[in-house]
Amino acid sequence: MEGINFLLNGTETVYHGSAADRLLDVLRDTCHAVSVKCGCKEGECGACSVLMDGMLVNSCCVAMGAAEGAAIVTLEGFRETERFAVLDKAFASMSAVQCGFCIPGMVLAAEALLSKIPHPTDSEIREGLSGNLCRCTGYNAIVKAIHIAAEEGNGLW
């Protein structure tokens, strides 16, 4: 049986299941990427956000068939990078992390944004985070953290 081939955090991966299965479920249940959270199952909350070929996507809305040949990055893979270290330090410095449920998606949304716009405005940050909900911290601390990361990233983005 042929499978669905994709890169997960830089590792060649083959999924031997239905092309209709949700990427979210495969990442959590088969690949053990626990940073990918199941929140709304409708693409509304961003808890399941991953980078797919460099674009932020809600994995609950992606069928495995669409992952064929894709490069998928979860927080487990991203946390091994210099960019993550800068974002992590910035989020911590602004106390932009409380319960942690939304943070993997927020951090990946920040990475996707900074990759396109290395020095975003408040408005661009808020637009880049749209679709990622935070019920604990509030967005002001997260927006400030992304500004800090942009300034302290020293050309990483």
Phi and psi in radians as a Rosetta constraint file:
Dihedral C 1 N 2 CA 2 C 2 CIRCULARHARMONIC -1.277 0.35
Dihedral N 2 CA 2 C 2 N 3 CIRCULARHARMONIC 2.714 0.35
Dihedral C 2 N 3 CA 3 C 3 CIRCULARHARMONIC -2.116 0.35
Dihedral N 3 CA 3 C 3 N 4 CIRCULARHARMONIC -3.072 0.35
Dihedral C 3 N 4 CA 4 C 4 CIRCULARHARMONIC -1.693 0.35
Dihedral N 4 CA 4 C 4 N 5 CIRCULARHARMONIC 2.065 0.35
Dihedral C 4 N 5 CA 5 C 5 CIRCULARHARMONIC -1.700 0.35
Dihedral N 5 CA 5 C 5 N 6 CIRCULARHARMONIC 2.290 0.35
Dihedral C 5 N 6 CA 6 C 6 CIRCULARHARMONIC -2.709 0.35
Dihedral N 6 CA 6 C 6 N 7 CIRCULARHARMONIC 2.856 0.35
Dihedral C 6 N 7 CA 7 C 7 CIRCULARHARMONIC -1.688 0.35
Dihedral N 7 CA 7 C 7 N 8 CIRCULARHARMONIC 2.244 0.35
Dihedral C 7 N 8 CA 8 C 8 CIRCULARHARMONIC -2.029 0.35
Dihedral N 8 CA 8 C 8 N 9 CIRCULARHARMONIC 1.931 0.35
Dihedral C 8 N 9 CA 9 C 9 CIRCULARHARMONIC 0.923 0.35
Dihedral N 9 CA 9 C 9 N 10 CIRCULARHARMONIC 0.684 0.35
Dihedral C 9 N 10 CA 10 C 10 CIRCULARHARMONIC 1.506 0.35
Dihedral N 10 CA 10 C 10 N 11 CIRCULARHARMONIC -0.021 0.35
Dihedral C 10 N 11 CA 11 C 11 CIRCULARHARMONIC -1.874 0.35
Dihedral N 11 CA 11 C 11 N 12 CIRCULARHARMONIC 2.251 0.35
Dihedral C 11 N 12 CA 12 C 12 CIRCULARHARMONIC -1.082 0.35
Dihedral N 12 CA 12 C 12 N 13 CIRCULARHARMONIC 2.277 0.35
Dihedral C 12 N 13 CA 13 C 13 CIRCULARHARMONIC -2.343 0.35
Dihedral N 13 CA 13 C 13 N 14 CIRCULARHARMONIC 2.483 0.35
Dihedral C 13 N 14 CA 14 C 14 CIRCULARHARMONIC -2.188 0.35
Dihedral N 14 CA 14 C 14 N 15 CIRCULARHARMONIC 2.255 0.35
Dihedral C 14 N 15 CA 15 C 15 CIRCULARHARMONIC -1.880 0.35
Dihedral N 15 CA 15 C 15 N 16 CIRCULARHARMONIC 2.171 0.35
Dihedral C 15 N 16 CA 16 C 16 CIRCULARHARMONIC -1.838 0.35
Dihedral N 16 CA 16 C 16 N 17 CIRCULARHARMONIC 1.116 0.35
Dihedral C 16 N 17 CA 17 C 17 CIRCULARHARMONIC -2.475 0.35
Dihedral N 17 CA 17 C 17 N 18 CIRCULARHARMONIC -2.873 0.35
Dihedral C 17 N 18 CA 18 C 18 CIRCULARHARMONIC -1.280 0.35
Dihedral N 18 CA 18 C 18 N 19 CIRCULARHARMONIC 2.445 0.35
Dihedral C 18 N 19 CA 19 C 19 CIRCULARHARMONIC -1.153 0.35
Dihedral N 19 CA 19 C 19 N 20 CIRCULARHARMONIC -0.300 0.35
Dihedral C 19 N 20 CA 20 C 20 CIRCULARHARMONIC -1.514 0.35
Dihedral N 20 CA 20 C 20 N 21 CIRCULARHARMONIC -0.187 0.35
Dihedral C 20 N 21 CA 21 C 21 CIRCULARHARMONIC -1.085 0.35
Dihedral N 21 CA 21 C 21 N 22 CIRCULARHARMONIC 2.590 0.35
Dihedral C 21 N 22 CA 22 C 22 CIRCULARHARMONIC -1.361 0.35
Dihedral N 22 CA 22 C 22 N 23 CIRCULARHARMONIC 2.412 0.35
Dihedral C 22 N 23 CA 23 C 23 CIRCULARHARMONIC -0.963 0.35
Dihedral N 23 CA 23 C 23 N 24 CIRCULARHARMONIC -0.711 0.35
Dihedral C 23 N 24 CA 24 C 24 CIRCULARHARMONIC -0.908 0.35
Dihedral N 24 CA 24 C 24 N 25 CIRCULARHARMONIC -0.895 0.35
Dihedral C 24 N 25 CA 25 C 25 CIRCULARHARMONIC -1.152 0.35
Dihedral N 25 CA 25 C 25 N 26 CIRCULARHARMONIC -0.692 0.35
Dihedral C 25 N 26 CA 26 C 26 CIRCULARHARMONIC -1.162 0.35
Dihedral N 26 CA 26 C 26 N 27 CIRCULARHARMONIC -0.766 0.35
Dihedral C 26 N 27 CA 27 C 27 CIRCULARHARMONIC -1.082 0.35
Dihedral N 27 CA 27 C 27 N 28 CIRCULARHARMONIC -0.782 0.35
Dihedral C 27 N 28 CA 28 C 28 CIRCULARHARMONIC -1.313 0.35
Dihedral N 28 CA 28 C 28 N 29 CIRCULARHARMONIC -0.898 0.35
Dihedral C 28 N 29 CA 29 C 29 CIRCULARHARMONIC -1.459 0.35
Dihedral N 29 CA 29 C 29 N 30 CIRCULARHARMONIC -0.618 0.35
Dihedral C 29 N 30 CA 30 C 30 CIRCULARHARMONIC -1.704 0.35
Dihedral N 30 CA 30 C 30 N 31 CIRCULARHARMONIC -0.732 0.35
Dihedral C 30 N 31 CA 31 C 31 CIRCULARHARMONIC -1.687 0.35
Dihedral N 31 CA 31 C 31 N 32 CIRCULARHARMONIC -0.098 0.35
Dihedral C 31 N 32 CA 32 C 32 CIRCULARHARMONIC 1.044 0.35
Dihedral N 32 CA 32 C 32 N 33 CIRCULARHARMONIC 0.617 0.35
Dihedral C 32 N 33 CA 33 C 33 CIRCULARHARMONIC -1.534 0.35
Dihedral N 33 CA 33 C 33 N 34 CIRCULARHARMONIC 1.498 0.35
Dihedral C 33 N 34 CA 34 C 34 CIRCULARHARMONIC -1.296 0.35
Dihedral N 34 CA 34 C 34 N 35 CIRCULARHARMONIC -0.174 0.35
Dihedral C 34 N 35 CA 35 C 35 CIRCULARHARMONIC -1.249 0.35
Dihedral N 35 CA 35 C 35 N 36 CIRCULARHARMONIC -0.341 0.35
Dihedral C 35 N 36 CA 36 C 36 CIRCULARHARMONIC -1.486 0.35
Dihedral N 36 CA 36 C 36 N 37 CIRCULARHARMONIC 1.863 0.35
Dihedral C 36 N 37 CA 37 C 37 CIRCULARHARMONIC -1.676 0.35
Dihedral N 37 CA 37 C 37 N 38 CIRCULARHARMONIC 2.611 0.35
Dihedral C 37 N 38 CA 38 C 38 CIRCULARHARMONIC -1.691 0.35
Dihedral N 38 CA 38 C 38 N 39 CIRCULARHARMONIC 1.884 0.35
Dihedral C 38 N 39 CA 39 C 39 CIRCULARHARMONIC -1.848 0.35
Dihedral N 39 CA 39 C 39 N 40 CIRCULARHARMONIC -1.338 0.35
Dihedral C 39 N 40 CA 40 C 40 CIRCULARHARMONIC -1.840 0.35
Dihedral N 40 CA 40 C 40 N 41 CIRCULARHARMONIC -0.354 0.35
Dihedral C 40 N 41 CA 41 C 41 CIRCULARHARMONIC 1.080 0.35
Dihedral N 41 CA 41 C 41 N 42 CIRCULARHARMONIC 0.349 0.35
Dihedral C 41 N 42 CA 42 C 42 CIRCULARHARMONIC -2.310 0.35
Dihedral N 42 CA 42 C 42 N 43 CIRCULARHARMONIC 0.069 0.35
Dihedral C 42 N 43 CA 43 C 43 CIRCULARHARMONIC 1.341 0.35
Dihedral N 43 CA 43 C 43 N 44 CIRCULARHARMONIC 0.407 0.35
Dihedral C 43 N 44 CA 44 C 44 CIRCULARHARMONIC -1.804 0.35
Dihedral N 44 CA 44 C 44 N 45 CIRCULARHARMONIC -0.399 0.35
Dihedral C 44 N 45 CA 45 C 45 CIRCULARHARMONIC -1.901 0.35
Dihedral N 45 CA 45 C 45 N 46 CIRCULARHARMONIC -0.406 0.35
Dihedral C 45 N 46 CA 46 C 46 CIRCULARHARMONIC 1.429 0.35
Dihedral N 46 CA 46 C 46 N 47 CIRCULARHARMONIC 0.020 0.35
Dihedral C 46 N 47 CA 47 C 47 CIRCULARHARMONIC -1.141 0.35
Dihedral N 47 CA 47 C 47 N 48 CIRCULARHARMONIC -0.389 0.35
Dihedral C 47 N 48 CA 48 C 48 CIRCULARHARMONIC -1.751 0.35
Dihedral N 48 CA 48 C 48 N 49 CIRCULARHARMONIC 0.247 0.35
Dihedral C 48 N 49 CA 49 C 49 CIRCULARHARMONIC -1.051 0.35
Dihedral N 49 CA 49 C 49 N 50 CIRCULARHARMONIC 2.391 0.35
Dihedral C 49 N 50 CA 50 C 50 CIRCULARHARMONIC -2.439 0.35
Dihedral N 50 CA 50 C 50 N 51 CIRCULARHARMONIC 2.890 0.35
Dihedral C 50 N 51 CA 51 C 51 CIRCULARHARMONIC -1.683 0.35
Dihedral N 51 CA 51 C 51 N 52 CIRCULARHARMONIC 2.234 0.35
Dihedral C 51 N 52 CA 52 C 52 CIRCULARHARMONIC -2.165 0.35
Dihedral N 52 CA 52 C 52 N 53 CIRCULARHARMONIC 1.941 0.35
Dihedral C 52 N 53 CA 53 C 53 CIRCULARHARMONIC 0.925 0.35
Dihedral N 53 CA 53 C 53 N 54 CIRCULARHARMONIC 0.691 0.35
Dihedral C 53 N 54 CA 54 C 54 CIRCULARHARMONIC 1.454 0.35
Dihedral N 54 CA 54 C 54 N 55 CIRCULARHARMONIC -0.086 0.35
Dihedral C 54 N 55 CA 55 C 55 CIRCULARHARMONIC -1.823 0.35
Dihedral N 55 CA 55 C 55 N 56 CIRCULARHARMONIC 2.469 0.35
Dihedral C 55 N 56 CA 56 C 56 CIRCULARHARMONIC -1.292 0.35
Dihedral N 56 CA 56 C 56 N 57 CIRCULARHARMONIC 2.202 0.35
Dihedral C 56 N 57 CA 57 C 57 CIRCULARHARMONIC -2.347 0.35
Dihedral N 57 CA 57 C 57 N 58 CIRCULARHARMONIC 2.682 0.35
Dihedral C 57 N 58 CA 58 C 58 CIRCULARHARMONIC -1.530 0.35
Dihedral N 58 CA 58 C 58 N 59 CIRCULARHARMONIC 1.938 0.35
Dihedral C 58 N 59 CA 59 C 59 CIRCULARHARMONIC -1.157 0.35
Dihedral N 59 CA 59 C 59 N 60 CIRCULARHARMONIC -0.285 0.35
Dihedral C 59 N 60 CA 60 C 60 CIRCULARHARMONIC -1.257 0.35
Dihedral N 60 CA 60 C 60 N 61 CIRCULARHARMONIC -0.288 0.35
Dihedral C 60 N 61 CA 61 C 61 CIRCULARHARMONIC -1.843 0.35
Dihedral N 61 CA 61 C 61 N 62 CIRCULARHARMONIC 0.128 0.35
Dihedral C 61 N 62 CA 62 C 62 CIRCULARHARMONIC -1.951 0.35
Dihedral N 62 CA 62 C 62 N 63 CIRCULARHARMONIC 2.149 0.35
Dihedral C 62 N 63 CA 63 C 63 CIRCULARHARMONIC -1.379 0.35
Dihedral N 63 CA 63 C 63 N 64 CIRCULARHARMONIC 2.565 0.35
Dihedral C 63 N 64 CA 64 C 64 CIRCULARHARMONIC -0.985 0.35
Dihedral N 64 CA 64 C 64 N 65 CIRCULARHARMONIC -0.552 0.35
Dihedral C 64 N 65 CA 65 C 65 CIRCULARHARMONIC -1.003 0.35
Dihedral N 65 CA 65 C 65 N 66 CIRCULARHARMONIC -0.560 0.35
Dihedral C 65 N 66 CA 66 C 66 CIRCULARHARMONIC -1.290 0.35
Dihedral N 66 CA 66 C 66 N 67 CIRCULARHARMONIC -0.247 0.35
Dihedral C 66 N 67 CA 67 C 67 CIRCULARHARMONIC -1.485 0.35
Dihedral N 67 CA 67 C 67 N 68 CIRCULARHARMONIC -0.144 0.35
Dihedral C 67 N 68 CA 68 C 68 CIRCULARHARMONIC -0.947 0.35
Dihedral N 68 CA 68 C 68 N 69 CIRCULARHARMONIC 2.097 0.35
Dihedral C 68 N 69 CA 69 C 69 CIRCULARHARMONIC 1.363 0.35
Dihedral N 69 CA 69 C 69 N 70 CIRCULARHARMONIC 0.003 0.35
Dihedral C 69 N 70 CA 70 C 70 CIRCULARHARMONIC -1.448 0.35
Dihedral N 70 CA 70 C 70 N 71 CIRCULARHARMONIC 2.716 0.35
Dihedral C 70 N 71 CA 71 C 71 CIRCULARHARMONIC -1.811 0.35
Dihedral N 71 CA 71 C 71 N 72 CIRCULARHARMONIC 1.981 0.35
Dihedral C 71 N 72 CA 72 C 72 CIRCULARHARMONIC -1.924 0.35
Dihedral N 72 CA 72 C 72 N 73 CIRCULARHARMONIC 2.311 0.35
Dihedral C 72 N 73 CA 73 C 73 CIRCULARHARMONIC -2.152 0.35
Dihedral N 73 CA 73 C 73 N 74 CIRCULARHARMONIC 2.202 0.35
Dihedral C 73 N 74 CA 74 C 74 CIRCULARHARMONIC -1.839 0.35
Dihedral N 74 CA 74 C 74 N 75 CIRCULARHARMONIC 3.061 0.35
Dihedral C 74 N 75 CA 75 C 75 CIRCULARHARMONIC -1.070 0.35
Dihedral N 75 CA 75 C 75 N 76 CIRCULARHARMONIC -0.528 0.35
Dihedral C 75 N 76 CA 76 C 76 CIRCULARHARMONIC -1.014 0.35
Dihedral N 76 CA 76 C 76 N 77 CIRCULARHARMONIC -0.667 0.35
Dihedral C 76 N 77 CA 77 C 77 CIRCULARHARMONIC -1.446 0.35
Dihedral N 77 CA 77 C 77 N 78 CIRCULARHARMONIC -0.704 0.35
Dihedral C 77 N 78 CA 78 C 78 CIRCULARHARMONIC -1.167 0.35
Dihedral N 78 CA 78 C 78 N 79 CIRCULARHARMONIC -0.545 0.35
Dihedral C 78 N 79 CA 79 C 79 CIRCULARHARMONIC -1.171 0.35
Dihedral N 79 CA 79 C 79 N 80 CIRCULARHARMONIC -0.128 0.35
Dihedral C 79 N 80 CA 80 C 80 CIRCULARHARMONIC -1.569 0.35
Dihedral N 80 CA 80 C 80 N 81 CIRCULARHARMONIC 0.115 0.35
Dihedral C 80 N 81 CA 81 C 81 CIRCULARHARMONIC -1.874 0.35
Dihedral N 81 CA 81 C 81 N 82 CIRCULARHARMONIC 2.809 0.35
Dihedral C 81 N 82 CA 82 C 82 CIRCULARHARMONIC -1.113 0.35
Dihedral N 82 CA 82 C 82 N 83 CIRCULARHARMONIC -0.640 0.35
Dihedral C 82 N 83 CA 83 C 83 CIRCULARHARMONIC -1.077 0.35
Dihedral N 83 CA 83 C 83 N 84 CIRCULARHARMONIC -0.718 0.35
Dihedral C 83 N 84 CA 84 C 84 CIRCULARHARMONIC -1.071 0.35
Dihedral N 84 CA 84 C 84 N 85 CIRCULARHARMONIC -0.753 0.35
Dihedral C 84 N 85 CA 85 C 85 CIRCULARHARMONIC -1.003 0.35
Dihedral N 85 CA 85 C 85 N 86 CIRCULARHARMONIC -0.698 0.35
Dihedral C 85 N 86 CA 86 C 86 CIRCULARHARMONIC -1.179 0.35
Dihedral N 86 CA 86 C 86 N 87 CIRCULARHARMONIC -0.810 0.35
Dihedral C 86 N 87 CA 87 C 87 CIRCULARHARMONIC -1.117 0.35
Dihedral N 87 CA 87 C 87 N 88 CIRCULARHARMONIC -0.754 0.35
Dihedral C 87 N 88 CA 88 C 88 CIRCULARHARMONIC -1.034 0.35
Dihedral N 88 CA 88 C 88 N 89 CIRCULARHARMONIC -0.816 0.35
Dihedral C 88 N 89 CA 89 C 89 CIRCULARHARMONIC -1.106 0.35
Dihedral N 89 CA 89 C 89 N 90 CIRCULARHARMONIC -0.729 0.35
Dihedral C 89 N 90 CA 90 C 90 CIRCULARHARMONIC -1.148 0.35
Dihedral N 90 CA 90 C 90 N 91 CIRCULARHARMONIC -0.778 0.35
Dihedral C 90 N 91 CA 91 C 91 CIRCULARHARMONIC -1.069 0.35
Dihedral N 91 CA 91 C 91 N 92 CIRCULARHARMONIC -0.740 0.35
Dihedral C 91 N 92 CA 92 C 92 CIRCULARHARMONIC -1.150 0.35
Dihedral N 92 CA 92 C 92 N 93 CIRCULARHARMONIC -0.713 0.35
Dihedral C 92 N 93 CA 93 C 93 CIRCULARHARMONIC -1.133 0.35
Dihedral N 93 CA 93 C 93 N 94 CIRCULARHARMONIC -0.475 0.35
Dihedral C 93 N 94 CA 94 C 94 CIRCULARHARMONIC -1.732 0.35
Dihedral N 94 CA 94 C 94 N 95 CIRCULARHARMONIC 0.110 0.35
Dihedral C 94 N 95 CA 95 C 95 CIRCULARHARMONIC 0.904 0.35
Dihedral N 95 CA 95 C 95 N 96 CIRCULARHARMONIC 0.763 0.35
Dihedral C 95 N 96 CA 96 C 96 CIRCULARHARMONIC -1.548 0.35
Dihedral N 96 CA 96 C 96 N 97 CIRCULARHARMONIC 0.250 0.35
Dihedral C 96 N 97 CA 97 C 97 CIRCULARHARMONIC -2.246 0.35
Dihedral N 97 CA 97 C 97 N 98 CIRCULARHARMONIC 2.203 0.35
Dihedral C 97 N 98 CA 98 C 98 CIRCULARHARMONIC -2.138 0.35
Dihedral N 98 CA 98 C 98 N 99 CIRCULARHARMONIC -1.527 0.35
Dihedral C 98 N 99 CA 99 C 99 CIRCULARHARMONIC -1.302 0.35
Dihedral N 99 CA 99 C 99 N 100 CIRCULARHARMONIC -0.458 0.35
Dihedral C 99 N 100 CA 100 C 100 CIRCULARHARMONIC 1.590 0.35
Dihedral N 100 CA 100 C 100 N 101 CIRCULARHARMONIC -0.170 0.35
Dihedral C 100 N 101 CA 101 C 101 CIRCULARHARMONIC -1.070 0.35
Dihedral N 101 CA 101 C 101 N 102 CIRCULARHARMONIC -0.747 0.35
Dihedral C 101 N 102 CA 102 C 102 CIRCULARHARMONIC -1.522 0.35
Dihedral N 102 CA 102 C 102 N 103 CIRCULARHARMONIC -0.273 0.35
Dihedral C 102 N 103 CA 103 C 103 CIRCULARHARMONIC -1.068 0.35
Dihedral N 103 CA 103 C 103 N 104 CIRCULARHARMONIC -0.729 0.35
Dihedral C 103 N 104 CA 104 C 104 CIRCULARHARMONIC -0.966 0.35
Dihedral N 104 CA 104 C 104 N 105 CIRCULARHARMONIC -0.782 0.35
Dihedral C 104 N 105 CA 105 C 105 CIRCULARHARMONIC -1.164 0.35
Dihedral N 105 CA 105 C 105 N 106 CIRCULARHARMONIC -0.699 0.35
Dihedral C 105 N 106 CA 106 C 106 CIRCULARHARMONIC -1.113 0.35
Dihedral N 106 CA 106 C 106 N 107 CIRCULARHARMONIC -0.772 0.35
Dihedral C 106 N 107 CA 107 C 107 CIRCULARHARMONIC -1.125 0.35
Dihedral N 107 CA 107 C 107 N 108 CIRCULARHARMONIC -0.749 0.35
Dihedral C 107 N 108 CA 108 C 108 CIRCULARHARMONIC -1.192 0.35
Dihedral N 108 CA 108 C 108 N 109 CIRCULARHARMONIC -0.591 0.35
Dihedral C 108 N 109 CA 109 C 109 CIRCULARHARMONIC -1.136 0.35
Dihedral N 109 CA 109 C 109 N 110 CIRCULARHARMONIC -0.712 0.35
Dihedral C 109 N 110 CA 110 C 110 CIRCULARHARMONIC -1.101 0.35
Dihedral N 110 CA 110 C 110 N 111 CIRCULARHARMONIC -0.736 0.35
Dihedral C 110 N 111 CA 111 C 111 CIRCULARHARMONIC -1.068 0.35
Dihedral N 111 CA 111 C 111 N 112 CIRCULARHARMONIC -0.805 0.35
Dihedral C 111 N 112 CA 112 C 112 CIRCULARHARMONIC -1.076 0.35
Dihedral N 112 CA 112 C 112 N 113 CIRCULARHARMONIC -0.733 0.35
Dihedral C 112 N 113 CA 113 C 113 CIRCULARHARMONIC -1.134 0.35
Dihedral N 113 CA 113 C 113 N 114 CIRCULARHARMONIC -0.906 0.35
Dihedral C 113 N 114 CA 114 C 114 CIRCULARHARMONIC -1.140 0.35
Dihedral N 114 CA 114 C 114 N 115 CIRCULARHARMONIC -0.453 0.35
Dihedral C 114 N 115 CA 115 C 115 CIRCULARHARMONIC -1.166 0.35
Dihedral N 115 CA 115 C 115 N 116 CIRCULARHARMONIC -0.521 0.35
Dihedral C 115 N 116 CA 116 C 116 CIRCULARHARMONIC -1.635 0.35
Dihedral N 116 CA 116 C 116 N 117 CIRCULARHARMONIC -0.693 0.35
Dihedral C 116 N 117 CA 117 C 117 CIRCULARHARMONIC -2.282 0.35
Dihedral N 117 CA 117 C 117 N 118 CIRCULARHARMONIC 1.615 0.35
Dihedral C 117 N 118 CA 118 C 118 CIRCULARHARMONIC -1.086 0.35
Dihedral N 118 CA 118 C 118 N 119 CIRCULARHARMONIC -0.435 0.35
Dihedral C 118 N 119 CA 119 C 119 CIRCULARHARMONIC -2.317 0.35
Dihedral N 119 CA 119 C 119 N 120 CIRCULARHARMONIC 1.307 0.35
Dihedral C 119 N 120 CA 120 C 120 CIRCULARHARMONIC -1.333 0.35
Dihedral N 120 CA 120 C 120 N 121 CIRCULARHARMONIC 2.741 0.35
Dihedral C 120 N 121 CA 121 C 121 CIRCULARHARMONIC -1.430 0.35
Dihedral N 121 CA 121 C 121 N 122 CIRCULARHARMONIC 2.973 0.35
Dihedral C 121 N 122 CA 122 C 122 CIRCULARHARMONIC -0.966 0.35
Dihedral N 122 CA 122 C 122 N 123 CIRCULARHARMONIC -0.795 0.35
Dihedral C 122 N 123 CA 123 C 123 CIRCULARHARMONIC -1.073 0.35
Dihedral N 123 CA 123 C 123 N 124 CIRCULARHARMONIC -0.747 0.35
Dihedral C 123 N 124 CA 124 C 124 CIRCULARHARMONIC -1.161 0.35
Dihedral N 124 CA 124 C 124 N 125 CIRCULARHARMONIC -0.640 0.35
Dihedral C 124 N 125 CA 125 C 125 CIRCULARHARMONIC -1.133 0.35
Dihedral N 125 CA 125 C 125 N 126 CIRCULARHARMONIC -0.830 0.35
Dihedral C 125 N 126 CA 126 C 126 CIRCULARHARMONIC -1.077 0.35
Dihedral N 126 CA 126 C 126 N 127 CIRCULARHARMONIC -0.672 0.35
Dihedral C 126 N 127 CA 127 C 127 CIRCULARHARMONIC -1.173 0.35
Dihedral N 127 CA 127 C 127 N 128 CIRCULARHARMONIC -0.706 0.35
Dihedral C 127 N 128 CA 128 C 128 CIRCULARHARMONIC -1.127 0.35
Dihedral N 128 CA 128 C 128 N 129 CIRCULARHARMONIC -0.491 0.35
Dihedral C 128 N 129 CA 129 C 129 CIRCULARHARMONIC -1.574 0.35
Dihedral N 129 CA 129 C 129 N 130 CIRCULARHARMONIC -0.178 0.35
Dihedral C 129 N 130 CA 130 C 130 CIRCULARHARMONIC -1.010 0.35
Dihedral N 130 CA 130 C 130 N 131 CIRCULARHARMONIC 2.408 0.35
Dihedral C 130 N 131 CA 131 C 131 CIRCULARHARMONIC 1.655 0.35
Dihedral N 131 CA 131 C 131 N 132 CIRCULARHARMONIC -0.116 0.35
Dihedral C 131 N 132 CA 132 C 132 CIRCULARHARMONIC -2.005 0.35
Dihedral N 132 CA 132 C 132 N 133 CIRCULARHARMONIC 1.983 0.35
Dihedral C 132 N 133 CA 133 C 133 CIRCULARHARMONIC -1.660 0.35
Dihedral N 133 CA 133 C 133 N 134 CIRCULARHARMONIC 2.458 0.35
Dihedral C 133 N 134 CA 134 C 134 CIRCULARHARMONIC -2.261 0.35
Dihedral N 134 CA 134 C 134 N 135 CIRCULARHARMONIC 2.165 0.35
Dihedral C 134 N 135 CA 135 C 135 CIRCULARHARMONIC -1.788 0.35
Dihedral N 135 CA 135 C 135 N 136 CIRCULARHARMONIC -0.183 0.35
Dihedral C 135 N 136 CA 136 C 136 CIRCULARHARMONIC -1.842 0.35
Dihedral N 136 CA 136 C 136 N 137 CIRCULARHARMONIC -0.980 0.35
Dihedral C 136 N 137 CA 137 C 137 CIRCULARHARMONIC -1.361 0.35
Dihedral N 137 CA 137 C 137 N 138 CIRCULARHARMONIC -0.728 0.35
Dihedral C 137 N 138 CA 138 C 138 CIRCULARHARMONIC 1.582 0.35
Dihedral N 138 CA 138 C 138 N 139 CIRCULARHARMONIC 2.767 0.35
Dihedral C 138 N 139 CA 139 C 139 CIRCULARHARMONIC -1.470 0.35
Dihedral N 139 CA 139 C 139 N 140 CIRCULARHARMONIC -0.387 0.35
Dihedral C 139 N 140 CA 140 C 140 CIRCULARHARMONIC -1.050 0.35
Dihedral N 140 CA 140 C 140 N 141 CIRCULARHARMONIC -0.795 0.35
Dihedral C 140 N 141 CA 141 C 141 CIRCULARHARMONIC -1.143 0.35
Dihedral N 141 CA 141 C 141 N 142 CIRCULARHARMONIC -0.655 0.35
Dihedral C 141 N 142 CA 142 C 142 CIRCULARHARMONIC -1.191 0.35
Dihedral N 142 CA 142 C 142 N 143 CIRCULARHARMONIC -0.753 0.35
Dihedral C 142 N 143 CA 143 C 143 CIRCULARHARMONIC -1.063 0.35
Dihedral N 143 CA 143 C 143 N 144 CIRCULARHARMONIC -0.802 0.35
Dihedral C 143 N 144 CA 144 C 144 CIRCULARHARMONIC -1.074 0.35
Dihedral N 144 CA 144 C 144 N 145 CIRCULARHARMONIC -0.690 0.35
Dihedral C 144 N 145 CA 145 C 145 CIRCULARHARMONIC -1.100 0.35
Dihedral N 145 CA 145 C 145 N 146 CIRCULARHARMONIC -0.687 0.35
Dihedral C 145 N 146 CA 146 C 146 CIRCULARHARMONIC -1.190 0.35
Dihedral N 146 CA 146 C 146 N 147 CIRCULARHARMONIC -0.657 0.35
Dihedral C 146 N 147 CA 147 C 147 CIRCULARHARMONIC -1.048 0.35
Dihedral N 147 CA 147 C 147 N 148 CIRCULARHARMONIC -0.784 0.35
Dihedral C 147 N 148 CA 148 C 148 CIRCULARHARMONIC -1.077 0.35
Dihedral N 148 CA 148 C 148 N 149 CIRCULARHARMONIC -0.789 0.35
Dihedral C 148 N 149 CA 149 C 149 CIRCULARHARMONIC -1.066 0.35
Dihedral N 149 CA 149 C 149 N 150 CIRCULARHARMONIC -0.707 0.35
Dihedral C 149 N 150 CA 150 C 150 CIRCULARHARMONIC -1.084 0.35
Dihedral N 150 CA 150 C 150 N 151 CIRCULARHARMONIC -0.707 0.35
Dihedral C 150 N 151 CA 151 C 151 CIRCULARHARMONIC -1.288 0.35
Dihedral N 151 CA 151 C 151 N 152 CIRCULARHARMONIC -0.686 0.35
Dihedral C 151 N 152 CA 152 C 152 CIRCULARHARMONIC -1.574 0.35
Dihedral N 152 CA 152 C 152 N 153 CIRCULARHARMONIC -0.055 0.35
Dihedral C 152 N 153 CA 153 C 153 CIRCULARHARMONIC -1.234 0.35
Dihedral N 153 CA 153 C 153 N 154 CIRCULARHARMONIC -0.212 0.35
Dihedral C 153 N 154 CA 154 C 154 CIRCULARHARMONIC 0.766 0.35
Dihedral N 154 CA 154 C 154 N 155 CIRCULARHARMONIC 0.915 0.35
Dihedral C 154 N 155 CA 155 C 155 CIRCULARHARMONIC 1.390 0.35
Dihedral N 155 CA 155 C 155 N 156 CIRCULARHARMONIC 0.186 0.35
Dihedral C 155 N 156 CA 156 C 156 CIRCULARHARMONIC -1.168 0.35
Dihedral N 156 CA 156 C 156 N 157 CIRCULARHARMONIC -0.491 0.35
